[in-house]
Amino acid sequence: MVYHSTRNSALAVSSAEAIAQGIAADGGLFVPAFIPELSAADFDALKGLTYAERAARLFKLYLTDFTDEELRECTHNAYETGSFETPDVQEITTLADGSMLLELWHGPTCAFKDMALQILPHFLTRAIKKTGTDKEVVILTATSGDTGKAALAGFRDVPGTKIMVFYPEDGVSSMQKRQMQTQEGANVCVCAVRGNFDDCQNGVKAIFTDPEMEQALAENGMQFSSANSINWGRLVPQIVYYVSAYVTMLEKGILKNGERFSITVPTGNFGNILAAWYAKQMGVPVGHLICASNINNVLTDFINTGVYDRSRTFHATVSPSMDILISSNLERLLYHMTGENDAQIREWFTALKTDGKYDIGTELKNRIRAEFSGSFWDDDQTKAMIGKVFAENGYLSDTHTAVGICAARDFLAKAADKEPMLIASTANPYKFGAAVYSAIGGNADGADEYAVLDLLQEKSGMPIPAALAALKKKAVRFTDVVAQDAMPAYVKEKLGIR
Ligand SMILES: *Cc1c(COP(=O)(O)O)cnc(C)c1O
């Protein structure tokens, strides 16, 4: 399997190169030359296997320059060494209304990003060796909260790597901030940026694509890579969990062979929902894909109008990991759906940069709408849904998942054909404890993030995840705050280069 850039179909690199580079030099994203298809017999063959075994088989289809043994080592290290608190890695919970939650947050940092970021360091260190460079990898990551912590946890003390994480100073929950500021490990660095997530992301992208910076790193035996969901090594593990969820639903008799179901995904950067779309292309019988947003509703507008317009007010919400105005992974969907029209992608993404928007036209918009719908929900609606789901099921959902539940219920209420519904549940509710606590009728005013954990446990009966309870005893290590334009100098300083 070779990988092309969304902005240059003639470029062809191996999967190891795609993972090692993170983003193509032309600014495009790496995409597989074709999407492998699975037959009913292939799905059958995945039954009875552990999550790690399933993952290794599926990775083999995309990461063809990795050996079976390497892939099995990677999946073993990521999923079978106790960092996930459930042996199945992911869990499916059925609510009273019949909809199913795909819980993806049983990993060490309590958000779905662990599913990919526990394995990415293993892919990346092997990919670097395969590409023949012995440079030290510097992972540079912009985060809206969860990616940063999950990347830090994944890369902590991995030989041959350093990791630097930038987060928006006031754009993450207090628990997310605490998780990052207390990160242990000799190769980690965390810094706040004055601004929002897009400012962080733009700052990181600018550093990545600065030739002078690249040169300075190379002279010091280093190279950048990315742990953001623009890295193919993040997306492919996400495809795995949708395929695996389908196989598990077959095993449990929830679905019959080939029975269609819809998937709702609370979305920010469009990575998680794009993984569901890839799973569909591979043969998972997915009906509709529902893209759920908070009031940063750029994707809802895009799906409804075909115009992606980032020029709008940025809102901080109770679902901060979805407070995003530029959904990078949409570029991959558009590339595939335009028949790999790289010239068209270049035109649109240049327009996004210069005019803040692009228009895909009616024909493509209609094709996208045949597969996707979008809706958005404000903080009051999100919290009301947390309260409702708790009252109906005794089940606590986090703020992001609740946005998904809002969108899923709305979709089903209007749908003529009521297919089973799988909703991606993206974080443990304790990660956003204050909002969740107030949603179920509590008042946490004045309580710090640890007191909120106790209050929420008392009221809900759901156990506090050990990883969050343990933070209280950890020292705060990182308190730096910089402006976006000071990021390059900060990176150089921390890496000890000029
Ligand atoms: C990152 C994140 C999202 C958004 O995922 P994307 O892949 O960026 O669409 C949703 N919920 C939570 C809890 C997250 O951490």
The ligand as a Tripos MOL2 file, in Angstrom:
@<TRIPOS>MOLECULE
LIG
   15    15     1     0     0
SMALL
NO_CHARGES

@<TRIPOS>ATOM
      1 C1        -10.8400   14.9470   20.5210 C.3       1 LIG1
      2 C2        -12.1900   14.7420   21.0950 C.ar      1 LIG1
      3 C3        -13.3380   14.8310   20.3100 C.ar      1 LIG1
      4 C4        -13.2830   15.2260   18.8460 C.3       1 LIG1
      5 O1        -12.6700   14.2300   18.0650 O.3       1 LIG1
      6 P1        -12.1760   14.5560   16.5780 P.3       1 LIG1
      7 O2        -11.4840   13.3360   16.1160 O.co2     1 LIG1
      8 O3        -11.2770   15.7430   16.6950 O.co2     1 LIG1
      9 O4        -13.4030   14.8590   15.7990 O.co2     1 LIG1
     10 C5        -14.5560   14.5500   20.8960 C.ar      1 LIG1
     11 N1        -14.6450   14.2250   22.2050 N.ar      1 LIG1
     12 C6        -13.5590   14.1390   23.0000 C.ar      1 LIG1
     13 C7        -13.7310   13.7890   24.4420 C.3       1 LIG1
     14 C8        -12.2990   14.3800   22.4750 C.ar      1 LIG1
     15 O5        -11.2290   14.2850   23.2620 O.3       1 LIG1
@<TRIPOS>BOND
     1     1     2 1
     2     2     3 ar
     3     2    14 ar
     4     3     4 1
     5     3    10 ar
     6     4     5 1
     7     5     6 1
     8     6     7 2
     9     6     8 1
    10     6     9 1
    11    10    11 ar
    12    11    12 ar
    13    12    13 1
    14    12    14 ar
    15    14    15 1
@<TRIPOS>SUBSTRUCTURE
     1 LIG1         1 GROUP 0 **** ****
